[in-house]
Amino acid sequence: MKICYLSLFLSAGAALAEEATLPAIWQAVQARHPAARVAEASWLATEGDWHQARTWNNPEFSFEGENLGGDFSGTDTAEWTLSLSQVIEWPGRRSRRIRSARLDRADGEWESKSMMRNLAIDVSRSFYGTLALQEKMKLNLDAVEQAKAFVRMAELRVKAGKSTVLESNKAQVELARHELQREANERELSSALEHIGRMTDWASPPRALIGVLHDAPAPPDRAAVTEALKSTAAYAFKQAEVKRRKLALLDASRAWIPDLVLAAGFRQNDADDTQSYLGQVGLEFPLWNRGMGQKIAATARLHRAESEQALTDQELQTEAMKRSAHLRLQWQTIQRYQDELLPLLSKHAEQAERSYREGWSGYLEYLEARRDYREQKASHINTLKDYHIEYLSIRPLTETNDEN
């Protein structure tokens, strides 16, 4: 059974080496996942708004007619007017509108990046979670094979009169327990692989993932974590909000400045068959205190945005400190597992097995030693999985494609 399952992993790895790696899965998700299309559409919408904001105001063409027909006296002499008018915005107003649209465009770009970043984190979580299940599967298969060997050994010891039937019963119970764990792990692994298949929209889910769970990169320093958190959409939105409020305050401060309206036209009077040319210059003179309320509101909103930005900076520094410390702790734990704890427990399990085979200790001592080793090995796998996911939440696939 062990050889059968291990050969399944090896054959799947050889067949899917080009499609079941993390970069290949991420590439497929980028190309096919609906969230990726939503992110692209979100950015394109703000791109269109930015291009629209750069255009000038359209001129207005109008036609006006009088006495064009009817039963009343005087309606037989028509008069009609054609005119063309253009609004000339006060200098700086259009540029501020473009700057505001550029901020909206940047927000759309950050929103798109944020969607892809969250999607990358989901892909990383699914990949390393499934990779950890594969490692646990190998651990379970090894435990089943060892349990089978000790069932046979216990039965021989009972026949030889060196032990009681209780020892054989304990070995069989241990075998049944490991087989149940293996079956549960198989179901969980199959479900995880199907989930990856749905994310990638492949014709069929991969039979196994190709990756090295134990190859964990060194943790980034606190400065790198801080910069990574600053590159998120939430932080960018706060910065853009301050700039947007400054533009709103500038608009409110100059709200009293009117736009200029230039118009030219042509008038035809059929009564005396005369023509005339028309010209118009329009200005909206402020007779009251125009824009004062807007200025007060814009000033308050700017102060609020600046205060929220300062609060965000404080929270970001605290979050960077926590996450950097957590990554370092996970890394140190992984090193302790690999360099100290697992070698020690493995040696202890081997000594307990040899002592049991030679008759110096009982089955329970051996069983306890093997359980300790497998439990810590599983804990090591979980720590590696959590570390990879945490690391790729700081440096997601969108930023580390070349490294993965």
PyMOL commands that set and color helices and strands:
alter all, ss='L'
color gray80, all
select helices_A, chain A and resi 2-15+22-32+34-53+93-159+165-200+222-230+233-253+292-357+363-394
alter helices_A, ss='H'
color red, helices_A
select strands_A, chain A and resi 60-66+79-88+260-269+274-283
alter strands_A, ss='S'
color yellow, strands_A
deselect
rebuild
show_as cartoon
